[in-house]
Amino acid sequence: MTNVDAAKFVRLDIWLWAARFFKTRSLAKQAIDGGKIDLNDVSGKPSKPVHVGDVLRIVRGDERFEITVTALAEQRGPATVAQQLYQETAASQLAREAQREQQRLAGKGYLRPPSRPDKRSRRLIRRFKDTTD
């Protein structure tokens, strides 16, 4: 593969997009500007260079990742190739599993309706939501 490990460094926003942490480069840029991404314990700019061996901390919604960069890519490829670009730490994996289990248990008492609400029910729900605000 010519694009993987072709360069000595890649821009942070491009690498996050190519590794499939974000759907678009602009979303990656917003996350970096919002302080959701730390590269080697320092927040930076989207143009910051990423090298093999760098440590990234990524906050995406409720998920938190701590990864080590194992390869570089400037183009977005299949998910199997993207997963080879980084190695997630064991502590990060355990923390995400624990959080996922906690969320699953917290929603255990919630009973989903058997089907989607019909037109009349949707109107009643909308009317109820408008009165509670």
N, CA, C and O atoms as CSV, one atom per row, in Angstrom:
chain,resi,resn,atom,element,x,y,z
A,1,MET,N,N,0.854,-1.174,0.000
A,1,MET,CA,C,0.000,0.000,0.000
A,1,MET,C,C,0.895,1.230,0.000
A,1,MET,O,O,1.740,1.370,0.884
A,2,THR,N,N,0.735,2.098,-0.941
A,2,THR,CA,C,1.626,3.231,-1.101
A,2,THR,C,C,1.323,4.367,-0.144
A,2,THR,O,O,2.231,5.117,0.215
A,3,ASN,N,N,0.075,4.519,0.281
A,3,ASN,CA,C,-0.280,5.662,1.121
A,3,ASN,C,C,0.026,5.436,2.591
A,3,ASN,O,O,0.195,6.401,3.336
A,4,VAL,N,N,0.099,4.188,3.025
A,4,VAL,CA,C,0.404,3.899,4.420
A,4,VAL,C,C,1.911,3.968,4.596
A,4,VAL,O,O,2.660,3.359,3.832
A,5,ASP,N,N,2.344,4.697,5.586
A,5,ASP,CA,C,3.756,4.885,5.906
A,5,ASP,C,C,4.554,5.514,4.770
A,5,ASP,O,O,5.776,5.370,4.747
A,6,ALA,N,N,3.925,6.195,3.840
A,6,ALA,CA,C,4.646,6.819,2.734
A,6,ALA,C,C,5.376,8.069,3.209
A,6,ALA,O,O,6.456,8.378,2.707
A,7,ALA,N,N,4.805,8.789,4.163
A,7,ALA,CA,C,5.402,10.031,4.641
A,7,ALA,C,C,5.952,9.828,6.057
A,7,ALA,O,O,5.617,8.855,6.732
A,8,LYS,N,N,6.789,10.753,6.486
A,8,LYS,CA,C,7.325,10.700,7.843
A,8,LYS,C,C,6.317,11.243,8.849
A,8,LYS,O,O,6.375,10.906,10.032
A,9,PHE,N,N,5.395,12.083,8.384
A,9,PHE,CA,C,4.344,12.602,9.255
A,9,PHE,C,C,3.108,12.920,8.421
A,9,PHE,O,O,3.173,13.049,7.198
A,10,VAL,N,N,1.978,13.043,9.119
A,10,VAL,CA,C,0.695,13.382,8.500
A,10,VAL,C,C,0.020,14.397,9.412
A,10,VAL,O,O,0.198,14.360,10.630
A,11,ARG,N,N,-0.745,15.292,8.831
A,11,ARG,CA,C,-1.515,16.256,9.635
A,11,ARG,C,C,-2.465,15.511,10.561
A,11,ARG,O,O,-2.999,14.465,10.192
A,12,LEU,N,N,-2.679,16.042,11.762
A,12,LEU,CA,C,-3.519,15.396,12.760
A,12,LEU,C,C,-4.948,15.216,12.281
A,12,LEU,O,O,-5.522,14.142,12.463
A,13,ASP,N,N,-5.543,16.247,11.668
A,13,ASP,CA,C,-6.934,16.121,11.225
A,13,ASP,C,C,-7.078,15.082,10.114
A,13,ASP,O,O,-8.076,14.363,10.069
A,14,ILE,N,N,-6.094,14.997,9.221
A,14,ILE,CA,C,-6.140,14.012,8.141
A,14,ILE,C,C,-5.994,12.607,8.708
A,14,ILE,O,O,-6.693,11.690,8.275
A,15,TRP,N,N,-5.089,12.425,9.678
A,15,TRP,CA,C,-4.890,11.094,10.246
A,15,TRP,C,C,-6.142,10.620,10.980
A,15,TRP,O,O,-6.532,9.460,10.847
A,16,LEU,N,N,-6.776,11.506,11.755
A,16,LEU,CA,C,-7.998,11.128,12.474
A,16,LEU,C,C,-9.107,10.729,11.502
A,16,LEU,O,O,-9.867,9.800,11.775
A,17,TRP,N,N,-9.201,11.414,10.391
A,17,TRP,CA,C,-10.186,11.083,9.361
A,17,TRP,C,C,-9.844,9.758,8.695
A,17,TRP,O,O,-10.725,8.921,8.498
A,18,ALA,N,N,-8.569,9.556,8.346
A,18,ALA,CA,C,-8.144,8.323,7.686
A,18,ALA,C,C,-8.279,7.117,8.603
A,18,ALA,O,O,-8.540,6.010,8.131
A,19,ALA,N,N,-8.103,7.315,9.920
A,19,ALA,CA,C,-8.228,6.225,10.896
A,19,ALA,C,C,-9.681,5.993,11.299
A,19,ALA,O,O,-9.964,5.151,12.151
A,20,ARG,N,N,-10.595,6.734,10.693
A,20,ARG,CA,C,-12.037,6.578,10.875
A,20,ARG,C,C,-12.526,6.894,12.284
A,20,ARG,O,O,-13.494,6.295,12.752
A,21,PHE,N,N,-11.868,7.827,12.960
A,21,PHE,CA,C,-12.397,8.303,14.224
A,21,PHE,C,C,-13.473,9.357,13.991
A,21,PHE,O,O,-14.357,9.545,14.827
A,22,PHE,N,N,-13.394,10.049,12.841
A,22,PHE,CA,C,-14.381,11.049,12.476
A,22,PHE,C,C,-14.774,10.846,11.024
A,22,PHE,O,O,-13.966,10.412,10.203
A,23,LYS,N,N,-16.021,11.164,10.718
A,23,LYS,CA,C,-16.551,10.920,9.386
A,23,LYS,C,C,-15.993,11.887,8.339
A,23,LYS,O,O,-15.826,11.523,7.175
A,24,THR,N,N,-15.708,13.113,8.761
A,24,THR,CA,C,-15.156,14.107,7.837
A,24,THR,C,C,-13.965,14.805,8.482
A,24,THR,O,O,-13.799,14.782,9.702
A,25,ARG,N,N,-13.141,15.426,7.644
A,25,ARG,CA,C,-12.016,16.187,8.174
A,25,ARG,C,C,-12.485,17.390,8.972
A,25,ARG,O,O,-11.849,17.775,9.954
A,26,SER,N,N,-13.592,17.983,8.558
A,26,SER,CA,C,-14.077,19.161,9.285
A,26,SER,C,C,-14.540,18.778,10.691
A,26,SER,O,O,-14.365,19.562,11.624
A,27,LEU,N,N,-15.124,17.592,10.861
A,27,LEU,CA,C,-15.499,17.141,12.206
A,27,LEU,C,C,-14.249,16.882,13.052
A,27,LEU,O,O,-14.234,17.180,14.246
A,28,ALA,N,N,-13.220,16.334,12.443
A,28,ALA,CA,C,-11.955,16.126,13.149
A,28,ALA,C,C,-11.357,17.465,13.564
A,28,ALA,O,O,-10.859,17.613,14.680
A,29,LYS,N,N,-11.410,18.441,12.657
A,29,LYS,CA,C,-10.883,19.775,12.955
A,29,LYS,C,C,-11.643,20.420,14.103
A,29,LYS,O,O,-11.034,21.038,14.976
A,30,GLN,N,N,-12.973,20.284,14.114
A,30,GLN,CA,C,-13.780,20.844,15.199
A,30,GLN,C,C,-13.433,20.194,16.533
A,30,GLN,O,O,-13.364,20.875,17.556
A,31,ALA,N,N,-13.215,18.886,16.530
A,31,ALA,CA,C,-12.851,18.187,17.760
A,31,ALA,C,C,-11.491,18.657,18.269
A,31,ALA,O,O,-11.302,18.832,19.473
A,32,ILE,N,N,-10.555,18.858,17.363
A,32,ILE,CA,C,-9.221,19.323,17.760
A,32,ILE,C,C,-9.315,20.740,18.316
A,32,ILE,O,O,-8.744,21.037,19.366
A,33,ASP,N,N,-10.033,21.611,17.615
A,33,ASP,CA,C,-10.192,22.993,18.080
A,33,ASP,C,C,-10.963,23.064,19.391
A,33,ASP,O,O,-10.755,23.979,20.187
A,34,GLY,N,N,-11.857,22.098,19.618
A,34,GLY,CA,C,-12.644,22.061,20.851
A,34,GLY,C,C,-11.918,21.436,22.026
A,34,GLY,O,O,-12.479,21.348,23.118
A,35,GLY,N,N,-10.685,21.002,21.827
A,35,GLY,CA,C,-9.906,20.439,22.925
A,35,GLY,C,C,-10.227,18.980,23.224
A,35,GLY,O,O,-9.924,18.496,24.314
A,36,LYS,N,N,-10.831,18.279,22.283
A,36,LYS,CA,C,-11.207,16.885,22.492
A,36,LYS,C,C,-10.079,15.916,22.135
A,36,LYS,O,O,-10.180,14.721,22.414
A,37,ILE,N,N,-9.014,16.418,21.524
A,37,ILE,CA,C,-7.910,15.577,21.073
A,37,ILE,C,C,-6.618,16.083,21.713
A,37,ILE,O,O,-6.304,17.271,21.637
A,38,ASP,N,N,-5.870,15.170,22.347
A,38,ASP,CA,C,-4.553,15.492,22.881
A,38,ASP,C,C,-3.523,14.626,22.178
A,38,ASP,O,O,-3.680,13.408,22.101
A,39,LEU,N,N,-2.481,15.243,21.671
A,39,LEU,CA,C,-1.380,14.543,21.021
A,39,LEU,C,C,-0.175,14.644,21.930
A,39,LEU,O,O,0.359,15.734,22.135
A,40,ASN,N,N,0.260,13.517,22.478
A,40,ASN,CA,C,1.377,13.471,23.432
A,40,ASN,C,C,1.126,14.424,24.607
A,40,ASN,O,O,2.005,15.194,24.994
A,41,ASP,N,N,-0.076,14.357,25.161
A,41,ASP,CA,C,-0.513,15.143,26.331
A,41,ASP,C,C,-0.556,16.643,26.089
A,41,ASP,O,O,-0.545,17.419,27.045
A,42,VAL,N,N,-0.603,17.069,24.833
A,42,VAL,CA,C,-0.694,18.485,24.494
A,42,VAL,C,C,-1.787,18.649,23.449
A,42,VAL,O,O,-1.793,17.949,22.436
A,43,SER,N,N,-2.714,19.574,23.694
A,43,SER,CA,C,-3.699,19.860,22.658
A,43,SER,C,C,-3.039,20.770,21.633
A,43,SER,O,O,-2.139,21.545,21.958
A,44,GLY,N,N,-3.495,20.664,20.404
A,44,GLY,CA,C,-2.820,21.437,19.372
A,44,GLY,C,C,-3.754,21.872,18.276
A,44,GLY,O,O,-4.966,21.983,18.463
A,45,LYS,N,N,-3.160,22.115,17.128
A,45,LYS,CA,C,-3.911,22.563,15.970
A,45,LYS,C,C,-4.111,21.389,15.006
A,45,LYS,O,O,-3.412,20.380,15.097
A,46,PRO,N,N,-5.069,21.526,14.084
A,46,PRO,CA,C,-5.305,20.455,13.110
A,46,PRO,C,C,-4.089,20.154,12.241
A,46,PRO,O,O,-3.954,19.036,11.745
A,47,SER,N,N,-3.212,21.118,12.049
A,47,SER,CA,C,-2.049,20.915,11.184
A,47,SER,C,C,-0.860,20.299,11.916
A,47,SER,O,O,0.202,20.112,11.323
A,48,LYS,N,N,-1.027,19.987,13.181
A,48,LYS,CA,C,0.067,19.410,13.963
A,48,LYS,C,C,0.474,18.064,13.365
A,48,LYS,O,O,-0.398,17.252,13.055
A,49,PRO,N,N,1.769,17.804,13.193
A,49,PRO,CA,C,2.192,16.541,12.567
A,49,PRO,C,C,2.067,15.348,13.511
A,49,PRO,O,O,2.379,15.444,14.698
A,50,VAL,N,N,1.611,14.240,12.972
A,50,VAL,CA,C,1.496,12.986,13.711
A,50,VAL,C,C,2.594,12.062,13.204
A,50,VAL,O,O,2.774,11.906,11.996
A,51,HIS,N,N,3.321,11.455,14.121
A,51,HIS,CA,C,4.398,10.532,13.781
A,51,HIS,C,C,4.062,9.155,14.356
A,51,HIS,O,O,3.252,9.045,15.276
A,52,VAL,N,N,4.678,8.120,13.819
A,52,VAL,CA,C,4.505,6.774,14.361
A,52,VAL,C,C,5.060,6.763,15.778
A,52,VAL,O,O,6.162,7.254,16.022
A,53,GLY,N,N,4.294,6.201,16.711
A,53,GLY,CA,C,4.694,6.145,18.114
A,53,GLY,C,C,4.050,7.220,18.967
A,53,GLY,O,O,4.153,7.162,20.193
A,54,ASP,N,N,3.390,8.197,18.369
A,54,ASP,CA,C,2.709,9.238,19.136
A,54,ASP,C,C,1.520,8.646,19.888
A,54,ASP,O,O,0.914,7.668,19.452
A,55,VAL,N,N,1.201,9.261,21.029
A,55,VAL,CA,C,0.068,8.828,21.848
A,55,VAL,C,C,-1.043,9.864,21.709
A,55,VAL,O,O,-0.820,11.060,21.899
A,56,LEU,N,N,-2.239,9.391,21.375
A,56,LEU,CA,C,-3.402,10.264,21.214
A,56,LEU,C,C,-4.451,9.931,22.250
A,56,LEU,O,O,-4.712,8.762,22.535
A,57,ARG,N,N,-5.052,10.965,22.811
A,57,ARG,CA,C,-6.233,10.805,23.668
A,57,ARG,C,C,-7.389,11.462,22.923
A,57,ARG,O,O,-7.341,12.651,22.607
A,58,ILE,N,N,-8.421,10.681,22.649
A,58,ILE,CA,C,-9.540,11.142,21.838
A,58,ILE,C,C,-10.815,11.024,22.648
A,58,ILE,O,O,-11.108,9.968,23.208
A,59,VAL,N,N,-11.578,12.114,22.709
A,59,VAL,CA,C,-12.900,12.105,23.344
A,59,VAL,C,C,-13.908,12.316,22.233
A,59,VAL,O,O,-13.901,13.341,21.551
A,60,ARG,N,N,-14.786,11.316,22.058
A,60,ARG,CA,C,-15.801,11.376,21.005
A,60,ARG,C,C,-17.133,11.007,21.639
A,60,ARG,O,O,-17.451,9.831,21.819
A,61,GLY,N,N,-17.912,12.043,21.976
A,61,GLY,CA,C,-19.168,11.799,22.675
A,61,GLY,C,C,-18.869,11.270,24.067
A,61,GLY,O,O,-18.142,11.905,24.831
A,62,ASP,N,N,-19.430,10.103,24.404
A,62,ASP,CA,C,-19.167,9.476,25.694
A,62,ASP,C,C,-17.942,8.571,25.658
A,62,ASP,O,O,-17.467,8.127,26.703
A,63,GLU,N,N,-17.433,8.297,24.477
A,63,GLU,CA,C,-16.295,7.392,24.336
A,63,GLU,C,C,-14.981,8.130,24.529
A,63,GLU,O,O,-14.809,9.269,24.094
A,64,ARG,N,N,-14.056,7.441,25.200
A,64,ARG,CA,C,-12.712,7.975,25.381
A,64,ARG,C,C,-11.722,6.910,24.931
A,64,ARG,O,O,-11.777,5.762,25.373
A,65,PHE,N,N,-10.817,7.313,24.044
A,65,PHE,CA,C,-9.810,6.406,23.513
A,65,PHE,C,C,-8.429,6.899,23.904
A,65,PHE,O,O,-8.178,8.104,23.923
A,66,GLU,N,N,-7.534,5.973,24.215
A,66,GLU,CA,C,-6.122,6.285,24.352
A,66,GLU,C,C,-5.399,5.315,23.429
A,66,GLU,O,O,-5.412,4.102,23.642
A,67,ILE,N,N,-4.773,5.870,22.404
A,67,ILE,CA,C,-4.192,5.025,21.359
A,67,ILE,C,C,-2.750,5.417,21.083
A,67,ILE,O,O,-2.309,6.522,21.401
A,68,THR,N,N,-2.033,4.481,20.484
A,68,THR,CA,C,-0.678,4.723,20.003
A,68,THR,C,C,-0.697,4.574,18.489
A,68,THR,O,O,-1.219,3.591,17.963
A,69,VAL,N,N,-0.133,5.539,17.798
A,69,VAL,CA,C,-0.105,5.529,16.337
A,69,VAL,C,C,0.924,4.485,15.884
A,69,VAL,O,O,2.092,4.542,16.268
A,70,THR,N,N,0.471,3.533,15.062
A,70,THR,CA,C,1.374,2.486,14.561
A,70,THR,C,C,1.708,2.664,13.081
A,70,THR,O,O,2.711,2.128,12.609
A,71,ALA,N,N,0.893,3.402,12.352
A,71,ALA,CA,C,1.140,3.635,10.929
A,71,ALA,C,C,0.497,4.954,10.529
A,71,ALA,O,O,-0.364,5.479,11.235
A,72,LEU,N,N,0.922,5.477,9.398
A,72,LEU,CA,C,0.408,6.751,8.897
A,72,LEU,C,C,-0.346,6.525,7.591
A,72,LEU,O,O,-0.009,5.635,6.810
A,73,ALA,N,N,-1.366,7.340,7.368
A,73,ALA,CA,C,-2.124,7.282,6.125
A,73,ALA,C,C,-2.719,8.654,5.859
A,73,ALA,O,O,-3.146,9.351,6.779
A,74,GLU,N,N,-2.741,9.032,4.584
A,74,GLU,CA,C,-3.342,10.295,4.188
A,74,GLU,C,C,-4.673,10.090,3.487
A,74,GLU,O,O,-5.401,11.052,3.246
A,75,GLN,N,N,-4.998,8.842,3.157
A,75,GLN,CA,C,-6.264,8.552,2.494
A,75,GLN,C,C,-7.089,7.628,3.359
A,75,GLN,O,O,-6.565,6.754,4.049
A,76,ARG,N,N,-8.390,7.842,3.306
A,76,ARG,CA,C,-9.317,7.016,4.065
A,76,ARG,C,C,-9.544,5.715,3.305
A,76,ARG,O,O,-9.861,5.726,2.116
A,77,GLY,N,N,-9.381,4.610,3.994
A,77,GLY,CA,C,-9.554,3.311,3.365
A,77,GLY,C,C,-10.599,2.501,4.111
A,77,GLY,O,O,-11.367,3.053,4.899
A,78,PRO,N,N,-10.637,1.201,3.872
A,78,PRO,CA,C,-11.587,0.346,4.570
A,78,PRO,C,C,-11.301,0.300,6.071
A,78,PRO,O,O,-10.200,0.632,6.512
A,79,ALA,N,N,-12.287,-0.107,6.837
A,79,ALA,CA,C,-12.162,-0.142,8.290
A,79,ALA,C,C,-11.045,-1.081,8.741
A,79,ALA,O,O,-10.371,-0.812,9.735
A,80,THR,N,N,-10.848,-2.173,8.019
A,80,THR,CA,C,-9.786,-3.107,8.403
A,80,THR,C,C,-8.406,-2.468,8.283
A,80,THR,O,O,-7.525,-2.731,9.101
A,81,VAL,N,N,-8.216,-1.631,7.268
A,81,VAL,CA,C,-6.942,-0.921,7.109
A,81,VAL,C,C,-6.832,0.173,8.163
A,81,VAL,O,O,-5.755,0.392,8.718
A,82,ALA,N,N,-7.920,0.853,8.440
A,82,ALA,CA,C,-7.903,1.934,9.426
A,82,ALA,C,C,-7.561,1.409,10.816
A,82,ALA,O,O,-6.882,2.097,11.579
A,83,GLN,N,N,-8.010,0.216,11.160
A,83,GLN,CA,C,-7.712,-0.352,12.476
A,83,GLN,C,C,-6.244,-0.708,12.631
A,83,GLN,O,O,-5.762,-0.846,13.755
A,84,GLN,N,N,-5.530,-0.857,11.537
A,84,GLN,CA,C,-4.105,-1.160,11.597
A,84,GLN,C,C,-3.262,0.099,11.787
A,84,GLN,O,O,-2.048,0.006,11.968
A,85,LEU,N,N,-3.885,1.262,11.747
A,85,LEU,CA,C,-3.154,2.515,11.908
A,85,LEU,C,C,-2.869,2.853,13.362
A,85,LEU,O,O,-2.052,3.732,13.638
A,86,TYR,N,N,-3.528,2.170,14.303
A,86,TYR,CA,C,-3.356,2.492,15.717
A,86,TYR,C,C,-3.518,1.246,16.571
A,86,TYR,O,O,-4.044,0.224,16.128
A,87,GLN,N,N,-3.049,1.361,17.809
A,87,GLN,CA,C,-3.192,0.298,18.805
A,87,GLN,C,C,-3.781,0.942,20.061
A,87,GLN,O,O,-3.183,1.851,20.637
A,88,GLU,N,N,-4.938,0.474,20.475
A,88,GLU,CA,C,-5.573,1.027,21.673
A,88,GLU,C,C,-4.967,0.380,22.908
A,88,GLU,O,O,-4.700,-0.821,22.916
A,89,THR,N,N,-4.747,1.181,23.961
A,89,THR,CA,C,-4.165,0.643,25.184
A,89,THR,C,C,-5.172,-0.245,25.896
A,89,THR,O,O,-6.381,-0.092,25.726
A,90,ALA,N,N,-4.660,-1.174,26.695
A,90,ALA,CA,C,-5.522,-2.108,27.427
A,90,ALA,C,C,-6.394,-1.364,28.433
A,90,ALA,O,O,-7.563,-1.706,28.608
A,91,ALA,N,N,-5.842,-0.362,29.089
A,91,ALA,CA,C,-6.613,0.413,30.067
A,91,ALA,C,C,-7.781,1.123,29.396
A,91,ALA,O,O,-8.877,1.186,29.953
A,92,SER,N,N,-7.552,1.654,28.210
A,92,SER,CA,C,-8.608,2.334,27.464
A,92,SER,C,C,-9.715,1.362,27.071
A,92,SER,O,O,-10.898,1.688,27.176
A,93,GLN,N,N,-9.332,0.169,26.619
A,93,GLN,CA,C,-10.327,-0.832,26.250
A,93,GLN,C,C,-11.168,-1.250,27.449
A,93,GLN,O,O,-12.389,-1.368,27.342
A,94,LEU,N,N,-10.518,-1.476,28.594
A,94,LEU,CA,C,-11.250,-1.873,29.802
A,94,LEU,C,C,-12.194,-0.772,30.265
A,94,LEU,O,O,-13.320,-1.056,30.674
A,95,ALA,N,N,-11.753,0.475,30.206
A,95,ALA,CA,C,-12.598,1.597,30.625
A,95,ALA,C,C,-13.823,1.723,29.720
A,95,ALA,O,O,-14.926,1.974,30.205
A,96,ARG,N,N,-13.634,1.549,28.394
A,96,ARG,CA,C,-14.775,1.642,27.474
A,96,ARG,C,C,-15.748,0.487,27.678
A,96,ARG,O,O,-16.962,0.679,27.596
A,97,GLU,N,N,-15.227,-0.715,27.944
A,97,GLU,CA,C,-16.092,-1.874,28.206
A,97,GLU,C,C,-16.908,-1.645,29.479
A,97,GLU,O,O,-18.105,-1.930,29.512
A,98,ALA,N,N,-16.257,-1.130,30.528
A,98,ALA,CA,C,-16.962,-0.865,31.786
A,98,ALA,C,C,-18.039,0.196,31.587
A,98,ALA,O,O,-19.142,0.067,32.118
A,99,GLN,N,N,-17.731,1.230,30.835
A,99,GLN,CA,C,-18.720,2.277,30.584
A,99,GLN,C,C,-19.896,1.735,29.775
A,99,GLN,O,O,-21.046,2.065,30.061
A,100,ARG,N,N,-19.618,0.910,28.775
A,100,ARG,CA,C,-20.679,0.312,27.952
A,100,ARG,C,C,-21.597,-0.573,28.807
A,100,ARG,O,O,-22.818,-0.545,28.652
A,101,GLU,N,N,-20.997,-1.353,29.704
A,101,GLU,CA,C,-21.787,-2.217,30.590
A,101,GLU,C,C,-22.630,-1.381,31.555
A,101,GLU,O,O,-23.784,-1.713,31.825
A,102,GLN,N,N,-22.051,-0.304,32.069
A,102,GLN,CA,C,-22.786,0.577,32.981
A,102,GLN,C,C,-23.976,1.219,32.273
A,102,GLN,O,O,-25.055,1.319,32.857
A,103,GLN,N,N,-23.801,1.653,31.036
A,103,GLN,CA,C,-24.899,2.235,30.277
A,103,GLN,C,C,-25.975,1.201,29.992
A,103,GLN,O,O,-27.166,1.512,30.027
A,104,ARG,N,N,-25.558,-0.031,29.709
A,104,ARG,CA,C,-26.517,-1.097,29.436
A,104,ARG,C,C,-27.366,-1.376,30.676
A,104,ARG,O,O,-28.580,-1.550,30.579
A,105,LEU,N,N,-26.717,-1.416,31.839
A,105,LEU,CA,C,-27.450,-1.676,33.072
A,105,LEU,C,C,-28.344,-0.503,33.470
A,105,LEU,O,O,-29.418,-0.703,34.037
A,106,ALA,N,N,-27.905,0.707,33.176
A,106,ALA,CA,C,-28.711,1.885,33.520
A,106,ALA,C,C,-29.994,1.928,32.704
A,106,ALA,O,O,-31.011,2.420,33.195
A,107,GLY,N,N,-29.976,1.433,31.489
A,107,GLY,CA,C,-31.160,1.450,30.644
A,107,GLY,C,C,-32.005,0.196,30.763
A,107,GLY,O,O,-32.941,0.003,29.988
A,108,LYS,N,N,-31.688,-0.654,31.720
A,108,LYS,CA,C,-32.384,-1.931,31.836
A,108,LYS,C,C,-33.858,-1.756,32.199
A,108,LYS,O,O,-34.693,-2.539,31.747
A,109,GLY,N,N,-34.196,-0.753,33.001
A,109,GLY,CA,C,-35.576,-0.556,33.416
A,109,GLY,C,C,-36.453,0.084,32.351
A,109,GLY,O,O,-37.674,0.141,32.503
A,110,TYR,N,N,-35.846,0.563,31.283
A,110,TYR,CA,C,-36.593,1.227,30.228
A,110,TYR,C,C,-37.191,0.191,29.291
A,110,TYR,O,O,-36.471,-0.629,28.722
A,111,LEU,N,N,-38.506,0.229,29.132
A,111,LEU,CA,C,-39.174,-0.682,28.213
A,111,LEU,C,C,-39.501,0.076,26.935
A,111,LEU,O,O,-40.226,1.071,26.959
A,112,ARG,N,N,-38.972,-0.392,25.846
A,112,ARG,CA,C,-39.239,0.248,24.564
A,112,ARG,C,C,-40.645,-0.115,24.099
A,112,ARG,O,O,-41.125,-1.219,24.355
A,113,PRO,N,N,-41.301,0.819,23.414
A,113,PRO,CA,C,-42.627,0.494,22.888
A,113,PRO,C,C,-42.514,-0.600,21.824
A,113,PRO,O,O,-41.494,-0.699,21.141
A,114,PRO,N,N,-43.550,-1.415,21.684
A,114,PRO,CA,C,-43.473,-2.518,20.722
A,114,PRO,C,C,-43.414,-2.063,19.263
A,114,PRO,O,O,-42.900,-2.785,18.408
A,115,SER,N,N,-43.934,-0.877,18.978
A,115,SER,CA,C,-43.888,-0.374,17.610
A,115,SER,C,C,-43.762,1.149,17.641
A,115,SER,O,O,-43.838,1.776,18.697
A,116,ARG,N,N,-43.572,1.714,16.472
A,116,ARG,CA,C,-43.446,3.158,16.338
A,116,ARG,C,C,-44.813,3.802,16.589
A,116,ARG,O,O,-45.833,3.250,16.177
A,117,PRO,N,N,-44.852,4.972,17.264
A,117,PRO,CA,C,-46.135,5.627,17.504
A,117,PRO,C,C,-46.825,6.019,16.193
A,117,PRO,O,O,-46.178,6.400,15.217
A,118,ASP,N,N,-48.138,5.915,16.204
A,118,ASP,CA,C,-48.881,6.309,15.002
A,118,ASP,C,C,-48.999,7.834,14.955
A,118,ASP,O,O,-48.483,8.525,15.833
A,119,LYS,N,N,-49.668,8.349,13.946
A,119,LYS,CA,C,-49.734,9.788,13.709
A,119,LYS,C,C,-50.362,10.521,14.899
A,119,LYS,O,O,-49.855,11.556,15.333
A,120,ARG,N,N,-51.449,9.987,15.416
A,120,ARG,CA,C,-52.134,10.634,16.540
A,120,ARG,C,C,-51.238,10.647,17.780
A,120,ARG,O,O,-51.154,11.653,18.483
A,121,SER,N,N,-50.574,9.527,18.039
A,121,SER,CA,C,-49.690,9.448,19.209
A,121,SER,C,C,-48.521,10.409,19.077
A,121,SER,O,O,-48.131,11.044,20.057
A,122,ARG,N,N,-47.954,10.527,17.880
A,122,ARG,CA,C,-46.849,11.461,17.675
A,122,ARG,C,C,-47.287,12.891,17.939
A,122,ARG,O,O,-46.539,13.676,18.523
A,123,ARG,N,N,-48.493,13.231,17.511
A,123,ARG,CA,C,-49.006,14.585,17.775
A,123,ARG,C,C,-49.187,14.813,19.270
A,123,ARG,O,O,-48.858,15.885,19.776
A,124,LEU,N,N,-49.706,13.819,19.980
A,124,LEU,CA,C,-49.869,13.948,21.430
A,124,LEU,C,C,-48.519,14.097,22.128
A,124,LEU,O,O,-48.381,14.898,23.053
A,125,ILE,N,N,-47.536,13.337,21.690
A,125,ILE,CA,C,-46.195,13.431,22.278
A,125,ILE,C,C,-45.612,14.813,22.032
A,125,ILE,O,O,-45.037,15.418,22.937
A,126,ARG,N,N,-45.761,15.316,20.802
A,126,ARG,CA,C,-45.258,16.642,20.474
A,126,ARG,C,C,-45.961,17.709,21.318
A,126,ARG,O,O,-45.314,18.625,21.826
A,127,ARG,N,N,-47.267,17.591,21.466
A,127,ARG,CA,C,-48.045,18.544,22.247
A,127,ARG,C,C,-47.584,18.502,23.715
A,127,ARG,O,O,-47.444,19.543,24.357
A,128,PHE,N,N,-47.352,17.290,24.234
A,128,PHE,CA,C,-46.888,17.146,25.616
A,128,PHE,C,C,-45.520,17.786,25.799
A,128,PHE,O,O,-45.297,18.490,26.784
A,129,LYS,N,N,-44.603,17.554,24.868
A,129,LYS,CA,C,-43.266,18.138,24.960
A,129,LYS,C,C,-43.293,19.656,24.907
A,129,LYS,O,O,-42.515,20.320,25.592
A,130,ASP,N,N,-44.199,20.213,24.084
A,130,ASP,CA,C,-44.297,21.672,23.985
A,130,ASP,C,C,-44.819,22.292,25.266
A,130,ASP,O,O,-44.445,23.422,25.580
A,131,THR,N,N,-45.663,21.608,26.018
A,131,THR,CA,C,-46.224,22.166,27.241
A,131,THR,C,C,-45.261,22.032,28.409
A,131,THR,O,O,-45.379,22.785,29.375
A,132,THR,N,N,-44.309,21.097,28.359
A,132,THR,CA,C,-43.389,20.903,29.484
A,132,THR,C,C,-42.199,21.844,29.434
A,132,THR,O,O,-41.477,21.954,30.425
A,133,ASP,N,N,-41.966,22.522,28.332
A,133,ASP,CA,C,-40.815,23.438,28.219
A,133,ASP,C,C,-41.056,24.713,28.903
A,133,ASP,O,O,-40.189,25.588,28.901
